[in-house]
Amino acid sequence: MPGALIETQAATVLPPVQGALACVQLSNAVQIVDLTTLPSSPAGDGTLKNPVGRYVRITLRGGDGYYATGNNASTLAAISPTSYSTVAANGKITLTNNEASIIPAGSYADFVVAGGATSQLPPGGLSPCRYVALVASTGTPVAEIHQSGT
């Protein structure tokens, strides 16, 4: 994706639009969301049926939560707020592959759902960010998910 397009999308923040906003109740069980099933925002340019190649925003309300993206739903199901990498004496890091990033209550995370071959069905089917895994840290937060950039 050309850098100019990324800059344009980042500068053009879209609001949540009715019919293109998903709200998912979280718990201590990992929820996996296929972002290719999230509709493209009607406030965008309308060239895609899903937000692949666009920014997506996840906002948490009612508690903290963790998220990680990937292209394999079954491996994402193992994300954990208590999974940590280890660092050897020489500084080499070893990932557990189950780490997740926090979204504190009342804040959000924006990320680009990287595209892939335009011939993929669904579009973005092989995207490294096709799925997002979500799990609650505190309470039972609601994750609001929508396309946030044109």
Secondary structure, 3 states (H helix, E strand, C coil): CCHHHHHHHHHCECCCCCCCEEEEECCCCCEEEEHHHCCCCCCCCCCCCCCCCCEEEEEEECCCEEEEEECCHHHHCCCCCCCCCEECCCCCEECCCCCCEEECCCCEEEEECCCCCCCCCCCCCCCCCCEEEEEECCCCCEEEEEECEC
